[in-house]
Amino acid sequence: MLHVGGGRWVVVDSCVESSASSSVSVAELYLRALDVELESDVDMIVATHWHDDHILGIARLLDQSKRAQFACSAALSQAEFAEYVEQMGTGSLATDGAKVREFAKVLRILGSGERLPLKAALESRDLRSWPGSQMPHGERCLLRSFSPSDLEYQRFLQQVAAMRPTPLRPKRSAVRPDHNLAAVVLHLQFNTCSVLLGADMEIHQNPRRGWAAVVAAATAGEALAASVNKVAHHGSINGFLEEAWVKLLEAEPLSVVTAFDRLPDSRKLPTRADVSRMRARGRLFQTSPHAASRIMTRDPAVARSLRESRIELRELRGELGMVRFRRRIGPSANQWSVEVQGAAFECQ
């Protein structure tokens, strides 16, 4: 969640608390606790990509935020993708996973004719600008996207076309690319400071794809080096590009990483090696520790069948935490202050 000044807010992605049965997003709960009027104070909602852990609750949040413009990857804004989502989310063979269900709701809200048109994110595109004359701190604020690249945009649509259901053939699971190269990397810039939000972007050998393409787009636009960094892809090595840390960030940025626990214990992100690598470049904060897991109890016959299929189901029990970075903008600017709440902590 980004407060750009003057009571104006941007929400990037959405999640719900794992222990709650409600579909209300954490962002909505937080903003309402601050007495923020979602109906009038949220200017933009961005979905960096459509994986389950990034869009749960986003449809309700958009519905509540009547003035907000919705932004997402240009690949997700095309008619071909909208048709694909509709096909995958209906019928007796629907693979109506959370990502399909949430995004279908978003598209229906945007199609009502009462909302601002969807903003398609591409490399080096301005998504929203707040003039300094309209801000109490007097500085212009610009939100830009540095991905997906043109090549990634094209490849994503090709993949969707190949996965679309065809008559007399069973539907396959909704498309989940092997890499997050179509994710939206965001850069929020004032006159005196900036923030980089890496989404789940990954690296690729092709310089026109992944983090290499992001670096090229950002440096061509002379983006201000960021002092706060939302670490990409849960701190994993496949989301780390040395050149991005050198060229897009200040020498010792404040970084925050989110844990990803739907992996075996030895591979949960970030790993100890990931933390050490990032800590060597500045202060690092994590929104929550790794969730504890236990094997779920099942009917004996079901449990035996799962064992024979070499399937182990575990229940994750995690805690919610938050890291908040704050500073003044304008002539009286100061350094960033950091607050950790709930289960969040600074990595040592």
N, C-alpha and C positions, 0 to 999 in steps of 0.2 A: 504494500500500500504506500502510495507516494502522496504526501501533502506538499503541493507546490507553492503554497502561500495563499492568503486571502480566503481561506476556507474552501479551496478547490482541491479535489482529490482525483487520483488515478488508481485503479485497482488492477493489478497484474496477476492473472491466474486466480484460481479458487481451490479451496479444499474444505473438507468438513472434519470435525474432530472424530477420530476413529471410535472413541468410546460412546459417541452420541448417536441416537437413532434418528435425529432430525437431519433434514437436508439443508438446513440453514448454514451458509458458509461462515467460516471463521472471520472473514473480512466484514461481513454484515454485522456479526455480533460485536466486533471491535469498534466499528464506526458508530453504531448505535449507542454503545457505551460511552462514546465521546460526545454524544448528542449531535452527531453529524446527520443532516437530513439527506438520506440517500436520494430522495426524489428530486432534490435541487442542487446538491453540493458535489455529486460525483460527475466529473466531466467525461471520463473515458474508462472503459473496461477492456483490457487486453487479454486475449487468450494466446499464449505463446505457442502452444501446440495442443493437440486434443487427447493426450494421454490421460488416463483416469485420475492420476494424482495431481493433475493441473487444472481440471475443469469441473470437479464435483461441486455442485451448488452454484455454478456460474449463471445458469439460466434464471434461477430465482433472483439472484443478485441483479441481473440485467433488468428483469421485470420490475423490481423495486426502484431501480435508478432510472427514472423516466427521462431525464435529460442526457444521460450518458450515451456517448457514441461507442459502438463496439468495434474493436479492431482485432484482426487476426491475420495469419499468414495469407498472402494473396492466393496461395494454392487452395486454401479452405474456402475462399470467397467465390469460387467459380461455380457456374451452374452445374457442371459435371459432378462436382463434389456434393453439391446439395442433392442432386438426384441420387447419387450413391448412398448418402446418409438415409434418405427416405426409403430406398429399396431395402437397405439392411435393417431398418427399424420397424418394418411392417410385415404382416403375413405370418403364416404358421411356422415358417422356418426362420423367423427373425433372429439375428444375433444381436439382440438389443442390449449390448453391454453399456456400461455407464457412459463411455465416451460417445457412443451413438445416440443414446437417449438424451444426454445433456445438450449435445450439439444440435440435435433435431429441434429441441425446445427453443434454443437460441435462434435458429433460422425461422421458426414460426413467429417468434416475437418480432424479429426484424421485418418479417413479411407482412406485418399487420398494417403497414402504411402510416403508422403514427410515430415512427422513430427516425432518428437521423440515419442516413445511409451507412452501411458498413464501410469501415476504412481498411483497405487492403495493405498489409505490410510487405514491403520489399526492401532490398538493400538500398541504403541512402535515401530513405523516404521520410519526410516530415509527417508525423502523425497528428501532432497537436502543438500549437504555439500560444503562449500567454504573453501579450505585450507588457513591457515594464510599466507603461502608463496605467495599466489596469491592476497592477499588483502592489500591495502595500510596501514591499521591500524595494520596488523600483527597478528590479532586474527582469529582463526578458527570460522566459523559461521555454525550452524547446524539447519536445519528446520525439526522438527519431528511432527508426528501425534500421538495423544494419544487416538484416537477413529476412527471408531467404534470398539467396542469389538467383539470378535468372535461370541458371542451369538447374538448380535444385527445384525451383518452381516447375520447370518443364518435366523433370524426372518424377516428381510427386504425382502430377496429373497423369502421366503415363502409367504409373503404378496403380492408381485408382481405376483407370480404364481397364487394366488387365484383371482387376479383382472384382469388377462389377458382376452381379448375379446374371446368369443367362437362363433362359427357359429350359425346364426339364433337368436342370443340374442343381444339386444342393448348394445352399449358400455356405461360403467359407466364413471364418471369423473376420470381423472388420479389420481392415488393413492396419497393420502396425509396423512401420518401417524398421529395418534393422538398426538404422541410425537416426538421430534427431536433427538431421541437417536442414530440415525445413522449419525448424523452430525459429521464433522471433527473438533476436537479441536486441535489447533496448538501451538507449543512451539518453539520459535526462540531463540537460545542460542549462546552467545559469551563466551569468557573466563571469562569476568567480569560482565556480566549482561544478562538478558533474558526478553522475552516478552511472555505473555500468551494470546492467542486469543480463546475465549470461544465459538465462533459460536453461534448456538441456542441450545446448549446442555441443557438437562433438568435432573432432579433428578428422581430416581426410587427406589422402595423398594428392588428390587433384586440387591445385591452388584455386580453382573456381568454385570449390565446395567447402562447407564447414568453416572452421575458425579462420583458415587462411583467407577465404573470401570476405569474412567479416572484417579482418584487419585491413585488407585492401580498401574496402568501402569506407571504413572509419578514418583511415589516414588520408585518403583522397579528399575527404570532407573536412580535414583539419579539426577533428573532434578534440575537445579539451580532455586531457588525461583525467581519469576518474579517481577520486579519493575514496569512494565506497564501491565495493564490488560484491554483487550477488554471484557467488561462484557457480559455474556451469556444471550441469549434470552430476550434482551431489558430490562434487570434488573428485570424481573418478579420473583415472589417467587418460581415458579416451576423450575426456572433455578438456584436457589441459594442453595449451599451446604456449610455449615459452614466449614466442613473439607477441602474443596477445597481452601477456602480463607486462612485457617491457614497453610496448608501444601504446597500449590503451589505458594503462593504469599508472598512477604516481608510484614513486619508488617504494614506499611502504604503505600500501592502501589498507583500509579497514575492510576485511572480507567476512562474509557470512555464508555458511553452507547449511543445507538441509540434509537430514539423514534419509537414506533409502534402505528399507529393511526387508523387502520382499526377495531376499537372497539368503543362501546359507550363511551361517554366522561368520565364517572366515572371509566372506566376500561382501558383507554389508558395507554400504558406502556412507561416509568416506572410510577407507581403511586407515590403519595406523600410518602406513606409508604415505597415503594421500594427505593426511593431516600434517605430517612432518614436512612434506614438500611445500604445502601452502604456508605453514608457519614460518618457513625460512624467508618468506617474502613480506611479512608484516603480521599484524594482529589478526587472529582468526576466531570467529565465533560460530557456534553450532546451535541450531534452534532446538534441538532435543537430543538426548542420548539414544543409542540404539535400543529399539523396543525389545523387551523380553518376549520369548516365544515358548510355547509349550505344545506338545502333540495333542491334537483335538481327540476327545473320546468319541468313539463310534460304536454302532452295533457290531458285535463280534463278527458277523458274516461280512459286513461292509468292510471292517478293518482288515479281515483276511484277504478280501478281494483287492484292497488297496496295496497290501504288502506284496501280493503276487504280481501286481502291476508295477511294483517299485515306486509307488506314490506315497508320499508322506505329507499329510496336511497339518499345518501348524497355525495356531492362533497367536497373532501379534498383539501385545499389550503395551502401547506406547504412551508417552506423556506429551502434552502440548507445551510448547515454549515459544517465546518471541524475543527477537532482538530489535531494538529501536535505536536508530541513528538520528540525531537532531543537531541542527546548527542554524545560526542566523544567516540570512541572506541580505546583502547590501553593504553600505558603508561601515556599519557596525559589526561586520561578520566576525565570527569567532571560529574556533576549532570544533570538530565534531565531538559531541558527547554520546556515550553509549550506555544503554540500559538493557539489562537482561531480565526477563520475566518468565515465570513458570519454570519449565525444565531446561531453558536455554542456559548456555554457559560459554565461557571463553576457553578455547583450547590451549593447553599448556605443553 
